[in-house]
């Protein structure tokens, strides 16, 4: 598993949020069990922390796979996952790809020696070979990675000769010789209780940093990597297969479905990068029957909804009443480039549009890094975690009253988003200063208890970052 994990990091770059809190432990909508992402495999736990074995990391297809992200189906019967399939032979994976994508890898493989010479001339002898090639074709890192492996399999002498002036890059290839393999991305539907094999919804060479299932229909929205860093193509895919439908290009990873499951609300950066001045938009994607529509008429209120200033990871959530919850600095414009005004605050944008209303929190009650919040199922409260510590707070969205659930423990940083089991209780991760273990706590009515007692340490490995460990 360790070797395979190294392949994943080097070749597929799917550890997309290793340094920030993300959905690694999330309760099913009915609150009966939680899915846990550990070592790129899925586990489940019951209400009291009873742990299942890991789901199989292979199926009837070639090779094996590692899970990178997931989202529950609205009826709690299963999940949609993003995973990476790995196989030792290109001939095993190539037939699974669209003909144009497999042909692209073949064409790149034939040119790998020339591309490596050019990359070394431009960028020097400092990167891994796959990373160096990725710079020559932004947005095609996995195609390049597969092409490198294919070129090595077919004519390693030509590849090595191309790196005669780059001993560092050549050494990186030699260090990976035993772990070379081929990879592709998949979005798949899993219903493990039914004992049926997973159903692949999509396969390709583009990374999928996040996905979200419609609360009413058999479709999933997914953010696909683009040629530009921190900008994504938001698309909708039907469980029945077919080509994805593009919602918008150059969006962030912040988006959510409206309560009727037919429209998407998403956040796009107006300035370059992953934040700055951002725009919140809404677009109808499904017709009344739940079918994906390519040219649907705009629903009332669609279009640009609001603007915000975000100096942290962009995030938004649609509440049960249709209001949009997001975070922003309340800085007036125009303003100096380095003047963000007051500390960031949470805002609610009414479902029918209008002026965003600030949640009346006291000054200092919210972290400066306000990109990691999760609303309760009834939309009355929100749990917030800091990315720079493991501090967790819960905030009443009506009154603004806040409660510190877990204070910061020195040296610990959370890499897990809180997850509500129901409207009254949620789980979060925290570091145990005495034992050095990660604890997974269930909070209710001001009290917390550990559900992870007796778990193998590997389950929560990567859920927290400390001075001694990295996720």
N, C-alpha and C positions, 0 to 999 in steps of 0.2 A: 504493500500500500504506500509506503514511503516513496519508493521509486516512482510509482504512478502519480503521486501527488506532485512530485517535482516536475514530471512531464507537464502536468496541467498548468503549473505556475509558469513554466518557461515557454510552453508552446501555445497554450490557449488563452492565457491571461484572463482567466475567469474569476480570479480572486479579486473581484471588482470593488469590494468595499471592506478590505481587510482592516483598514484603519479607521472605521467608523461603525457605529451601531447599525445593525440590520436585522432582518427577520430570520433569526436562527432557531427560535423556539416560539411557536405560535399555536394558540388554542383553536380547535375547530369551532365553527359558528355555534354549534349546540353545546359547547363547553364540556363535552364528555372526555376528550382526550386532546393531547397536544402533539404536534409534529416537531421533532428535534433534528436539526442539521448538525452532524458531528462527523468530522473526518470525511466530508463530502458524501456521507451516506445518511439515509433517513431512519430515524427511530421514532417510536411513539411512547407516550406515557399516559397513564390514566389520571384521574382526579387526585389521587394520593401520591403520585410519583412512581407508581409501579411501571417499570421500564420493560419495553419489548426488545426483541433482538432487531438487528438492522435488517432493512429490506434488502433483497438480493441486489447485487451490483452488476447483474448480467441478465440477459434474456435469450430468446432464440436467435437474436441477431449476432453479428460478429463482435468479438472483443468484450469489453466491459464498459461501465459508465460511472461517472461521478456526478452527484447532484450539487448544483450551485445555488439554486433558489427555488422557492415553492410558494404556492398560494392555495388555500382551501377552496373546494367547491362550496357553493352556498348551502347545500343540503348536508354537508359534512360527510358525504359518502366517499370522498377521495380528494385528490389534489392534482393541480397542474404544476409540473416541475420544469425547470431548465436544467439540463444536464449536458455533460460532455462525454461523447462515446470515444473510446480509445481502442485501437487495434494495431497489431504489429505489422500488418501488410496493407499496402495501399490498395491492392486488388480487392480487399475485403470491404473497404469503406467507399471506394469510388462509385460503385453502383448505387449506393444510397443517396448520393448527391444529385442535384439537377445536372443534366449533361453540360450546361454552360459552366458550372462551378468546377466539376471534375476536369473539364478541358482547360480551364484557367490554370489549375494546379499543374497539369501536364506541361502547358506552355511555359509557365514560370520555371519549372524544374529544369527544362532544357536550357534556360538562360541563367541559372543560378551562378555558375562560375563567373560569367561576365558581370552580373549584378553585384557579386561579392567584391570583385576588383574595383568596381565603381564606388561601392559603399565605403570600402577602406580608404580609397583616395579622397573621398569627401569627408568622412567622419573619423577616420583614423582607427587605431587598434585599441579600442577600449570596451567595446560591447560584446555580448554574446552574438553568435552568428545569426540566430533567428531575430534577435532584437535589431541587429544592424540591417538585415534585409527589410524588416518592417518599416524602417525609416525611408526606404526607397518607394514604398507603396502604402501610404497612410490609409487605414481602414481595411487593409488586406493582411493583417498580421498572421491570421491563422492560415490563409492560403499560402503565404510565404513560408510559414513554418512547415507546412506539409510539403511544399515544393523542395525545401532544403533537405528534408528527410528522404524524399524520393530521389533527389539528385545524389545523395550519399549512397543510397541503396544501389543505384544504377552505375555510378562512376565516381566513387569516392576519391580516386586519384585526381580527377579534374577539379573537384572542390578543394582538395588540400593544396593543389598547385596554385589555385586562385588566391589562397591565403598565405602564400610564402612570405609576404611582407607584413603579415599580421599574426605573429606568434601567439598573442593573447586570445584572439578570436579562434585560432586553430586549436588552442588548448581547451577552449570551451566545448568544441565539437568532440575532442577526444574524451573529455570528461563525461559526455553524454552518450557515448557509443553504446553502452549497455541498456540505455533507457529510451532510445529513439523509438518513436511510434507515431501513428497517424491519428488525427482527431477531427471531430466535427461536432457542431452544436445541435441539440435537439430540444424541442418543447414537446412534452408528453403528458398524457392523461393517465393517472394512476388511480385505480380503485382496488386496493389490496384486499379488502374484505371479501370481494367477489371471487378471488382466486383466478382472475383473468390476467393475461399479459397486458402490459402497458400499451396504450395506443399513441403512436407518434403523430403529432399534429403538424410539425414542421421540422425540417432538417436544413442545415446550411453551414456556412463558414463565418457568419457574423455573430459576435457576442451578444448576449441578452442580459443586461444588468438587472432588469426588474420585470415582473409581470404581475398582472392583476386580473382575476376572473370577474366577469360580470355578475352582479348579485341576483340577476333574474334570468339570464339566458346562457346558452352553451357557446360562449365565446370568451376569448381572453385577449386583453390588451398587453402589449409587450414593447419595451424600449430596446431598439436594436442599435448597436454601435454604428457610428458613421465615420467618415474620413476625418472629422474634426474632434479633438479631445473634448470630453464633457458635453458633447452635443449628440442627440440621438434622433432616430426616426421612430416615431410612435406609430404602431400598427395594430390592427385588430385581426385576429385569426379565429375561424370557426372550428369547433371540435370535429366537424365533419371533414376537415381538410380544405384544400384549395389555397390559392395564392393569398397572402396577407393583403389587407386593405390599408393603405397609408392614411393616417389621420393628419399628421403634420411632421415636417422635417425641422431639424435643429431645435428640438425641445430639450428640456431637462429630464431627469428621471422622476420628477414629481408629477403624478397624475392620479386620478381616481374616477370611478364611475359614479354617475348620479344614482339616487335610490331606485329609479325605475329600470336601471341597468341598460339604458338605451343611449346615453350620451356620456362623453368623456370630458372632464375638466382637467386641463393640463397647464403647466407653467413653462414658459419659454424665456430664455435670456435675450434681452434686447441688445445688451452689450456683449462682448466676447467673453467666453469662459463659462464657469459654472456658478453664475450668480450675478451680482451687480444690479442693474435695473432690469426687472423682469415683468412679464405680462402674463396674466391669468386669462385663459380662453376656455370656451365651452363649445363642443361640436356634437351634433347628433350623428350616431353611427349605425343604429339599428332601426328597422321599421317596427310597426306595432306587433308583428309576429315574431320578432327577435332575429330576423335575418339581417345579415350584413348588407348594407346598401351603399353603392358607389356614388350615387347622385341624389341623396336624400335632400328634400327641402329643409332649410334651416328651421330649427325649432324656435319658439318664442324665447328670446333672451340669449340666443346663441351669439357667438362672436367674442369680442374683447370685453372682459368683465371688470378688470382692475389692473393697477400697476403697483409694484412694490419694490423695495430696496432690500436686497438679501446679501449679506456678507458672510454667509454660512451655507451649509448644504441646503439647496432648495427642497421644500416639502409642502404638501397640501393634503387635505383630507376633506371629503364631502360628508357632512353630517346627515343623520336620518331625515331631517326636515329639508334637506337640499342645500342648506347653507354651506359655504366653502370656508374652511378653517385654514389659515395660513399665517406665516410669521413675516414680519417686516420691521425694519427700522422706521420710526416715524419722522424721518428727516424731511424738512421742507425743501422744495426745489424752486429755483436753482440754489446750489450749495457748493462749497469748496470740495474738491475731489476727495479730501481726507476727512471731511466733516459729515459723520453719519448721524449727528444729533443725539437724541436720547438712546437708551438701551433698546434692543429689539422687543417687540410685543407681539402677542397673538391677536389676530383679527378674525372677525366673522363677516363674510360677505353674504347678504341675504340671497336666498334662492332665486328671487325674482329680480335681482340686480339692485343697484343703488350704491350708497356709500358704505364702505367697510366700517364696522364698529369694533373698537378695541375692547378686548377682554380687560376688565378693570383690575388688573393685578397691581400689587404694591411695587414700588421701585425696589429692584434687587431680588424680587421673587423668582425671576426667570433667568436662566443662564444667558450669557452673551452668544453662545453657540446654540441657537434655537432651531436646529434642523432635525431634531429627533423627538417628535411627540406623537402620541397615539391616542385618539379619542375613544371613549367608552362606547359600547354598542348603542346606548340610548342618546349619545351626544351631549350628555350633561357635564362630563368631566374629561380631563385629558391627563395622561401620564407623560412625564418628560424625563429624559435621561441626558446627562451631559456626556459629550464625547471625550472631553479632557480629563474626566474623573469617572467614578461609578455612582455619583449622586443621582437620586431619583426623587421626583416630586410629583404630587397629584394636585390638579388645579380645577376648581369649580368654574365652569365657563360662564355661568350667570353672575355669580357674585365676585369672581376673581380671587376668592379665598384660596390660599395655597397651603399645602402640608408637605413638609420634608419627610419622605418615606424612609429614605436611607441616605445618611450623610456621606461625604466623600471619605474613602479610606486611602491613606497616603500610598502613592505608587501604583494604584489600580486605575485602569480605564476600561469602561464597559464597551463591549462590541456587540451587544444584544439589545434590540428594541424591546420595551415592555410589551406584554400581550394581555389583553383583557379576556378573562374566562367568561365573564358576564358583566353586567352593568355595575356590580358591586365589588369585584375582586380582579386583580391582575397579577401577573408574575413579572419578575425582573431578576437580573443577575447582579451579584455583588461579590467582592473578594473577602475571604476570611483571613484576617491578619495573623491569627495564631497558627493555622494549619497550612496556609498558602493555597488552599483549595478554592474553587469557584462554587458559590452557593446559588441555587435557583429558588428564589423566595416567592411565596404567595402572600399577597397583601389583601387584607379585608378589615374594614372598620378600625383602621389605625394600628393593626397588628400584623406581623409577618411571621411565616414559618417556612422552614426549608423543605422543599420537595425532593431535593437531590441527594439526601442522605443515603449512603451505601452505593451510589452510582460509581462506576469506573471513572477514573479521572479523564479518560479519553473522550467521554461524552461531552464534557464542558470545556475541553481544550480548545482554545481559540475564541471562547465566549468573552474572555477578559484579556486585557493586556496589562502586564506588570513590569516592574523593573527587570525581572529575571526572565520573563517569557514574552513571546510575540504571538499574535493570533495567526 
